[in-house]
Amino acid sequence: MNSLEQQTRNALSKIIDLTDNTAIDRNEDLLKYGLDSLATIKLILQLETEFKIEFTDEELLTENFNTIAKIIDRISNKVA
């Protein structure tokens, strides 16, 4: 697991209650772990703060943040 993925998982753990965030598959739907629309907004704010990035309005769709893999893709496009 690379550091970007670990940072993403740590940010996610601050928003939803996870006992072991490494057990979640990168492509698993986070809705089943409690990432609803309100939690998604909190996650986006957390990611923007932690990575010092800003998501565009067009990116702010729940489906862009519903798996760890999609979140990492979004972040890596911003920090690259």
C-alpha positions as CSV (number, residue, x, y, z in Angstrom):
1,M,0.0,0.0,0.0
2,N,1.5,3.4,-1.0
3,S,1.4,6.5,1.2
4,L,-1.3,8.2,-0.9
5,E,-3.6,5.2,-0.3
6,Q,-2.7,5.0,3.4
7,Q,-3.4,8.8,3.8
8,T,-6.7,8.3,2.0
9,R,-7.7,5.4,4.3
10,N,-6.7,7.4,7.3
11,A,-8.9,10.4,6.2
12,L,-11.7,8.0,5.6
13,S,-11.3,6.6,9.1
14,K,-11.8,10.0,10.5
15,I,-15.2,10.3,8.8
16,I,-16.7,6.8,9.2
17,D,-16.2,4.4,12.1
18,L,-13.8,1.7,10.8
19,T,-12.0,-0.7,13.1
20,D,-9.6,-1.8,10.4
21,N,-9.5,0.4,7.3
22,T,-6.9,-1.8,5.6
23,A,-9.5,-4.6,5.3
24,I,-11.6,-2.6,2.8
25,D,-10.9,-3.6,-0.8
26,R,-10.0,-0.6,-3.0
27,N,-13.0,-1.2,-5.3
28,E,-15.6,-2.0,-2.6
29,D,-18.6,0.4,-2.3
30,L,-18.1,2.6,0.8
31,L,-21.8,3.0,1.2
32,K,-22.0,-0.3,3.1
33,Y,-19.5,1.1,5.6
34,G,-21.7,4.2,6.2
35,L,-20.4,6.7,3.7
36,D,-23.7,8.4,3.0
37,S,-24.1,11.8,1.3
38,L,-23.4,13.8,4.5
39,A,-20.3,11.6,5.2
40,T,-19.2,12.1,1.6
41,I,-19.3,15.9,2.0
42,K,-17.3,15.6,5.3
43,L,-14.8,13.3,3.5
44,I,-14.3,15.7,0.6
45,L,-13.6,18.6,3.0
46,Q,-11.2,16.3,5.0
47,L,-9.4,15.3,1.8
48,E,-9.1,18.9,0.5
49,T,-7.6,20.0,3.8
50,E,-5.3,17.1,4.2
51,F,-3.9,17.1,0.7
52,K,-4.2,20.9,0.2
53,I,-6.3,20.4,-3.0
54,E,-9.7,21.7,-4.2
55,F,-12.2,19.6,-6.1
56,T,-14.2,21.3,-8.8
57,D,-18.0,21.5,-8.6
58,E,-18.2,19.0,-11.5
59,E,-16.2,16.5,-9.4
60,L,-18.5,16.7,-6.4
61,L,-20.6,13.7,-7.2
62,T,-21.1,10.9,-4.8
63,E,-20.1,8.3,-7.4
64,N,-16.7,9.9,-7.7
65,F,-16.0,9.2,-4.0
66,N,-17.7,5.8,-3.4
67,T,-14.6,3.6,-3.5
68,I,-11.1,4.0,-2.3
69,A,-9.8,3.5,-5.8
70,K,-11.9,6.4,-7.2
71,I,-10.9,8.7,-4.3
72,I,-7.2,7.9,-4.9
73,D,-7.6,8.6,-8.7
74,R,-9.2,12.0,-7.9
75,I,-6.5,12.9,-5.5
76,S,-3.6,11.7,-7.7
77,N,-4.9,13.9,-10.5
78,K,-4.7,16.9,-8.2
79,V,-1.3,16.3,-6.6
80,A,0.5,15.1,-9.8
